[in-house]
Amino acid sequence: MSQAMHVIQKCAMSLDGFIDDTSPERLLLSNGEDFDRVDAVRAECDAILVGAGTIRADNPRLLVRSTARQQDRLARGLPAQPFKVTLTQSGILDPAAQFFTLGDGLKIVYCPETVQADLQTHLGLWARVVAVGRGPIDPVAVLDDLAAQGVQRLLIEGGSTIATLFLGAGLVDELQVSVAPFFVGEAAAPRFVKPHAFLHHKHQPMVLDKVEQLGNVALLTYRLSRSTVREHASQS
């Protein structure tokens, strides 16, 4: 079922591949033009997904900010805001985070069965909590559940663990990388992805579909071959 969904992975990084630095303030890696572009991408998606670590670290709003784009969604029979989706292994989430308190759209939390009951009690009416197995969260099960709820376009925004999970499983159709015109140069800073045996490696590269200039930011759009965890398992 998840094969029918178009999955977009978005990332903003420095020239040396970092998505943040080690300072307590959030590092801005995009400019106004790119932020507006991302707003337009959000408006065309049915759901936006980030990891629980991103919610704890950045407290993102994950909203379509343009009133005109919200009105356009309503005119198309869609809710003004896409669903918000997160994954958590630990169940550690603050119901006061902007992920939950801002926007009228549905919020969905995927977690292991072992923390579902406590997490649903903790979050109350702020979100729908869905258990996906007892161990590590299966990204295919997440996409299947979202597809069953009518999600046809999913935007994944971060962070490193989530990007590695979905890219590593071959579940992404389109990768949008915004490259900032500077280096971070801090060994302890987080990178876009973690070490992993990715489907797209030097012998099976992605297809560069488009290159755009947004002020001093370069936007690279790649097309990826789609291959799921279950398909890998059946071939092994």
N, C-alpha and C positions, 0 to 999 in steps of 0.2 A: 504493500500500500504506500509506503514512504517514497517509492520510486517516482510516483506521480507528482510529488512535491518538488518545487524549485528551492534549493537551499543556497543562500548567499552568505559567505563569510566575509566580514568587514574587518579591516585592521588599519590603524595608523601607527607608523613606526618611524624611528630615526634612520638615518643613512646606514648606521651599523646594526640595525635590526632590533632595537629596544622599543618597548611600548610604554615605558615610564622610566623615571630615574629613581634614586633612593631618597629623595627629599620628601617631607611630609605633604607638600603641595602637589596637586595633580599637574603633570607635565602636559602642556598643550602641544600636540603634534600636528594639528590641522589649523586651517585658517577659516575665515568667514565663508568663503566660497565653498570650501569642502564641507563645513558644518551644514550649510544650506542644501548641498547635494545629498548628504546623509539624511536630512529631514525628508527630502523627496523620496529617497529609497524606502525609508520607514513607512511613508504614506502609501506606498505601493505593496507593502507586505501585510500579511494577516497576523503575524506574530513576530516578536523580537525576543531573542534568547541571550541571556548572560549567565555566567556562573555565580554561585553564592559568594565566592571570594571577591568578585568584582562589586557586588552589592555592599559587602562589608567594607571594602577599601575605598570605593569611589562614591557610594550612595547615589547612583545615577537615576535620572528621572525617566529616561527611555520613552519619551513622548514625541508625537508629531507636534511641533511647535507652531507651524504656520496655520493660522485660522482658515485661510483659503483652502489649504490641503485637507484640513479637518472637514470643512463644508463639502468639499468634493467627495470625500469618503462617504459622508452621510447621503449625498445625492446618488451615490452608487449603491445605496442600501447596505453599507458597511457601518460598523460602529466608528465613532470619531477617532478612536485610538486602537491600534493593534493590540492583540493579547500580549501580555508580558509573561515570559517563561524563564524559570531558573531551575538549576540542578544543584542538589546538595547531598553529600554523603553523610555529613555530621548532623544535619538538622539544625545547625546554628544560624538562625536568621532573626533579625529584629523586625517585628511588625510595624515599628515606627519608621522604617526605611522608606525613602521616597518611591522605591519600586512598588510598595504596597499602597501607600497613602495618596499618591498622585495618579490622576487619570481614572476614568470610569470603566475602562476595559477590564476584561477578565485577567486575573493573575493565576498562574499555574506553577506549582512547585513539584518537581519530581524528586523522589528520594527512595532509599531502601525501605523495605517493609518494617525493618527494626525500629525506625524512627518516625514512621508515618503518624501513628496515633498521637504521640506527644507533640509532634510538630503541628498537626491540625488543631489541637487544643491551644497551642501557643499562638498560632496565627489567627484563630477564630474565623471570622467571616472575611478576613482580608484576602484569602486565597483558597483555591482548591488544591489539596495535597494529594498527589497520585503516587502510589508505591509501584516501583518497577523492579521486582526481584528482591533478594536478600543481600546480595553482594554489590559489587561495583555496578553503577547505573549503565544499562544497555542503551546506547544512543539510538539504535534501531527501534527499540520499544518506545522511546520518546517520540520519534518521528511518526511511528504508526499511530500512537494515541493522538498526536496533533492532527494528523491527516483525517482520523475518524471524526474530529471536531470541525472539519472543513478548512483546515489551514492548507493553502496551496503554495504560498510563498513565505518562507521563513528567513529572517535576517538574524545571523549570529554575530554578536558584537564583542564578545570577550568573556574571560581573559585567556591566559596561556593554556590553562588546563582544559578549558572547553574547546579552544581552537585545536589543540592536539587531539582531543577525543574525537571530534567530528572529522577533521582532516585525516587523521590517522586511520579512521574507519572507512574512508572513501565515501563519505556521505555528503560531500559538498559539490555543488554544480558550478558555482561561480565564486571567485575570490577577488575582492576589491582591496587593493593595498594603496594607502595614501602614504607617500614618503616625504617626511619633513626635511628641510634643507640644512640639517645639522647632525652632529654626532652626540651621543650620550657618553660613551666611553667609560662606563662604570660596570665592573665585572659582576657586581651583585644586583644590578638592575634586571627587571624581568624582560625576557625576550618574547617574541610573538608566539613561538611554539617551543615545546620541550623536546629533548631527544626522543626519537621514535623511529620505527621502521615504516616510513610513509609510503603510501601507494605511488605518489608522484616523487620520484627520485631522479638522479641524473640520467638513468636509462629509460625513464618513462615521464618526460617532462609535461608540464601543463602547457596549454596553448595560450599565448599572449593575444588577447582579442582586441585590446584598445589601450592607447596611451594618451592621457590628457594632461594639460597644464592648467592648474588652478592657482594662479598667482605663483608663489614660490614652491607650491606643493605639486608633486607629480603623482597622478593617479594611474595605477596599473590595474587593468582588469584581465583576469585569466579565466579560461574555460577549463574545467576539470572533467576527467572521465569518472563516471559514477559507478561505484562498486561497493556493495554493503558488506558488513561483518558476516552476515549469514552466507553470502556468496563465497567469501574467503574460506569460511569453515567447510562448505560443501566441496570446495576444490582441493582442500588440504588432505 
